[in-house]
């Protein structure tokens, strides 16, 4: 199974050809937004962080910034910083260079005469990159070049019965093709981690999987909170999920049946093939951001209740196992998995449908979230601002 993508100088293959206007901090986000709005073909996002952060929080932010620039869907990056934030320009540039050798330009607002001058100079750089990117032609590559991130949000019982099971089928096929599938959402492994741990490739991977789950739960308890007070969400409960364990047993279906080859910290570069796990929050935009920073070119996202979530870098394919949700949110949902529940189609048949959708999106088909311009963005956090 093949697709047509863009070969990058670092050897990776993108399914989109973006020029990224990268705000190093919240203080550069509006400037980046204005620049991106001036240049068709450029993208950006609202970075609410990048300053007033403790070291561990700043590392999360740095990993996402570097990972976004390095994601294969990005041709080139224009970095904009204020100049006095924690995520200093030199730190961001160095972090990106450790991951990729793609084209890059940088502008510091405090050193470029303020906002208007920075916008002018950054806009010119972005336009030059877009012109260069437009000369690239798609080439044929095996689907093993893809990293697929998997996510579930607004879950209900149909998620565990159909849509997550279908994603698991896709995950198995991706692994069998030699590609990579990422399972995320550490809080939604709680109660099911022992089942996943049996599939670890090595004792070290097993121990690491259990460690990230228990660490996450203990981190909340350190500040007097309990994960079960916020998860399942009110929407999950209204849909019929009553406990976190029920939610987790549905969530882990996204991992299919293959062995787990590696565990990655949030936003780190995914460099192993097969089924891997990334330590992310259950919060959808920040979980997706971590996987995209890890290199995922496509996200496959199940939702029982329905959600419009997208991403600025990677296309997000939406699946629901709830036929009522599909009818109500057809503007947002790409694939209806409910025929699996009603016996109208087999898992293998729906697996063919989903794999065809993945191939089509890799070839350039826009997902519904892309068509709507949805680019929600968040980054995981450890603690309050300093």
PECORMO-V26620 format. One record per residue. N is the residue number from 1. RES is the residue in one letter. PHI is phi as a letter, one per 20 degrees, with the letter a starting at -180 (* if undefined). D_FIRST is the distance of its C-alpha to the first C-alpha in whole Angstrom. Layout:
((N & RES & PHI & D_FIRST) (N & RES & PHI & D_FIRST))
//
This chain:
((1 & X & * & 0) (2 & X & c & 4) (3 & X & b & 7) (4 & X & d & 11) (5 & X & c & 13) (6 & X & d & 17) (7 & X & e & 17) (8 & X & e & 21) (9 & X & f & 23) (10 & X & e & 23) (11 & X & n & 19) (12 & X & e & 17) (13 & X & c & 15) (14 & X & e & 16) (15 & X & d & 15) (16 & X & c & 19) (17 & X & c & 21) (18 & X & f & 24) (19 & X & d & 28) (20 & X & e & 29) (21 & X & e & 33) (22 & X & d & 34) (23 & X & f & 37) (24 & X & f & 38) (25 & X & b & 40) (26 & X & g & 42) (27 & X & f & 44) (28 & X & d & 42) (29 & X & f & 40) (30 & X & f & 42) (31 & X & f & 42) (32 & X & f & 38) (33 & X & f & 38) (34 & X & f & 40) (35 & X & f & 38) (36 & X & f & 35) (37 & X & f & 37) (38 & X & e & 38) (39 & X & c & 35) (40 & X & g & 32) (41 & X & o & 29) (42 & X & e & 30) (43 & X & c & 30) (44 & X & b & 32) (45 & X & b & 33) (46 & X & e & 36) (47 & X & e & 37) (48 & X & e & 39) (49 & X & d & 40) (50 & X & n & 40) (51 & X & b & 44) (52 & X & l & 47) (53 & X & c & 44) (54 & X & f & 45) (55 & X & g & 43) (56 & X & f & 40) (57 & X & f & 40) (58 & X & f & 40) (59 & X & f & 37) (60 & X & g & 35) (61 & X & f & 35) (62 & X & f & 35) (63 & X & f & 32) (64 & X & f & 30) (65 & X & g & 32) (66 & X & f & 30) (67 & X & f & 27) (68 & X & f & 27) (69 & X & f & 27) (70 & X & e & 25) (71 & X & g & 22) (72 & X & f & 19) (73 & X & f & 20) (74 & X & d & 23) (75 & X & f & 24) (76 & X & b & 28) (77 & X & c & 31) (78 & X & d & 34) (79 & X & e & 36) (80 & X & c & 39) (81 & X & c & 42) (82 & X & f & 45) (83 & X & p & 47) (84 & X & d & 48) (85 & X & f & 46) (86 & X & f & 44) (87 & X & e & 41) (88 & X & f & 43) (89 & X & g & 41) (90 & X & f & 41) (91 & X & f & 40) (92 & X & f & 37) (93 & X & f & 36) (94 & X & f & 36) (95 & X & f & 34) (96 & X & f & 31) (97 & X & f & 32) (98 & X & f & 31) (99 & X & d & 28) (100 & X & b & 27) (101 & X & d & 28) (102 & X & f & 27) (103 & X & g & 30) (104 & X & b & 33) (105 & X & c & 36) (106 & X & b & 39) (107 & X & b & 42) (108 & X & d & 44) (109 & X & g & 46) (110 & X & f & 50) (111 & X & d & 49) (112 & X & d & 48) (113 & X & n & 51) (114 & X & n & 50) (115 & X & f & 48) (116 & X & f & 48) (117 & X & f & 48) (118 & X & f & 45) (119 & X & g & 43) (120 & X & f & 44) (121 & X & f & 43) (122 & X & f & 40) (123 & X & f & 39) (124 & X & f & 39) (125 & X & f & 37) (126 & X & f & 34) (127 & X & f & 35) (128 & X & f & 34) (129 & X & f & 31) (130 & X & f & 30) (131 & X & f & 31) (132 & X & f & 29) (133 & X & f & 26) (134 & X & f & 26) (135 & X & e & 26) (136 & X & f & 22) (137 & X & d & 20) (138 & X & f & 16) (139 & X & c & 14) (140 & X & e & 10) (141 & X & c & 9) (142 & X & f & 6) (143 & X & f & 6) (144 & X & f & 9) (145 & X & f & 11) (146 & X & e & 11) (147 & X & d & 14) (148 & X & d & 15) (149 & X & e & 18) (150 & X & d & 20) (151 & X & b & 23) (152 & X & c & 26) (153 & X & b & 29) (154 & X & l & 31) (155 & X & f & 31) (156 & X & b & 32) (157 & X & g & 32) (158 & X & f & 29) (159 & X & f & 27) (160 & X & f & 28) (161 & X & e & 27) (162 & X & c & 24) (163 & X & f & 23) (164 & X & f & 22) (165 & X & f & 21) (166 & X & f & 18) (167 & X & f & 18) (168 & X & f & 18) (169 & X & f & 16) (170 & X & f & 13) (171 & X & g & 14) (172 & X & f & 14) (173 & X & f & 10) (174 & X & f & 10) (175 & X & f & 12) (176 & X & f & 11) (177 & X & f & 8) (178 & X & n & 11) (179 & X & e & 11) (180 & X & c & 14) (181 & X & c & 16) (182 & X & d & 19) (183 & X & e & 22) (184 & X & c & 25) (185 & X & m & 29) (186 & X & g & 31) (187 & X & f & 34) (188 & X & e & 32) (189 & X & d & 31) (190 & X & g & 35) (191 & X & n & 36) (192 & X & c & 32) (193 & X & f & 32) (194 & X & f & 34) (195 & X & f & 31) (196 & X & f & 28) (197 & X & f & 30) (198 & X & f & 30) (199 & X & e & 26) (200 & X & f & 27) (201 & X & f & 26) (202 & X & c & 29) (203 & X & g & 33) (204 & X & f & 33) (205 & X & f & 29) (206 & X & f & 31) (207 & X & f & 34) (208 & X & f & 33) (209 & X & f & 31) (210 & X & f & 34) (211 & X & f & 36) (212 & X & f & 34) (213 & X & f & 35) (214 & X & f & 38) (215 & X & f & 39) (216 & X & f & 38) (217 & X & f & 40) (218 & X & f & 43) (219 & X & f & 43) (220 & X & f & 43) (221 & X & f & 46) (222 & X & f & 48) (223 & X & d & 48) (224 & X & m & 50) (225 & X & d & 47) (226 & X & c & 45) (227 & X & g & 41) (228 & X & f & 42) (229 & X & f & 44) (230 & X & d & 41) (231 & X & b & 38) (232 & X & f & 38) (233 & X & f & 38) (234 & X & g & 41) (235 & X & f & 38) (236 & X & g & 36) (237 & X & f & 40) (238 & X & f & 40) (239 & X & f & 37) (240 & X & p & 38) (241 & X & e & 37) (242 & X & d & 40) (243 & X & c & 39) (244 & X & f & 37) (245 & X & f & 36) (246 & X & f & 35) (247 & X & f & 33) (248 & X & f & 31) (249 & X & f & 31) (250 & X & f & 29) (251 & X & g & 27) (252 & X & f & 26) (253 & X & f & 24) (254 & X & f & 21) (255 & X & e & 21) (256 & X & m & 19) (257 & X & c & 21) (258 & X & e & 19) (259 & X & f & 22) (260 & X & e & 23) (261 & X & e & 22) (262 & X & a & 24) (263 & X & d & 27) (264 & X & d & 27) (265 & X & f & 30) (266 & X & g & 30) (267 & X & m & 28) (268 & X & f & 27) (269 & X & f & 25) (270 & X & e & 22) (271 & X & c & 21) (272 & X & d & 20) (273 & X & e & 16) (274 & X & n & 16) (275 & X & e & 18) (276 & X & c & 21) (277 & X & c & 24) (278 & X & d & 26) (279 & X & f & 29) (280 & X & c & 30) (281 & X & f & 32) (282 & X & f & 32) (283 & X & g & 32) (284 & X & f & 29) (285 & X & g & 30) (286 & X & f & 31) (287 & X & f & 28) (288 & X & g & 25) (289 & X & g & 27) (290 & X & f & 27) (291 & X & f & 23) (292 & X & f & 23) (293 & X & f & 25) (294 & X & f & 23) (295 & X & p & 20) (296 & X & f & 18) (297 & X & e & 16) (298 & X & c & 16) (299 & X & d & 18) (300 & X & d & 18) (301 & X & c & 22) (302 & X & e & 23) (303 & X & b & 27) (304 & X & e & 29) (305 & X & e & 32) (306 & X & o & 30) (307 & X & b & 30) (308 & X & e & 29) (309 & X & g & 28) (310 & X & c & 26) (311 & X & b & 25) (312 & X & f & 26) (313 & X & e & 24) (314 & X & d & 20) (315 & X & f & 19) (316 & X & d & 20) (317 & X & e & 19) (318 & X & d & 22) (319 & X & c & 22) (320 & X & c & 25) (321 & X & e & 26) (322 & X & d & 29) (323 & X & f & 30) (324 & X & f & 33) (325 & X & f & 31) (326 & X & f & 28) (327 & X & f & 31) (328 & X & f & 33) (329 & X & c & 31) (330 & X & f & 28) (331 & X & f & 29) (332 & X & d & 27) (333 & X & e & 25) (334 & X & e & 21) (335 & X & c & 20) (336 & X & e & 23) (337 & X & e & 22) (338 & X & f & 26) (339 & X & g & 25) (340 & X & f & 24) (341 & X & f & 28) (342 & X & e & 29) (343 & X & m & 28) (344 & X & e & 26) (345 & X & b & 22) (346 & X & e & 21) (347 & X & f & 19) (348 & X & f & 16) (349 & X & f & 16) (350 & X & f & 17) (351 & X & f & 14) (352 & X & f & 12) (353 & X & f & 14) (354 & X & f & 13) (355 & X & f & 9) (356 & X & f & 10) (357 & X & f & 12) (358 & X & g & 11) (359 & X & f & 8) (360 & X & f & 11) (361 & X & f & 14) (362 & X & f & 12) (363 & X & e & 12) (364 & X & p & 16) (365 & X & g & 17) (366 & X & e & 20) (367 & X & f & 20) (368 & X & f & 24) (369 & X & f & 25) (370 & X & f & 24) (371 & X & f & 26) (372 & X & e & 29) (373 & X & m & 29) (374 & X & e & 29) (375 & X & c & 29) (376 & X & g & 31) (377 & X & b & 31) (378 & X & b & 33) (379 & X & c & 33) (380 & X & g & 35) (381 & X & c & 38) (382 & X & e & 40) (383 & X & b & 44) (384 & X & f & 46) (385 & X & f & 47) (386 & X & e & 50))
//
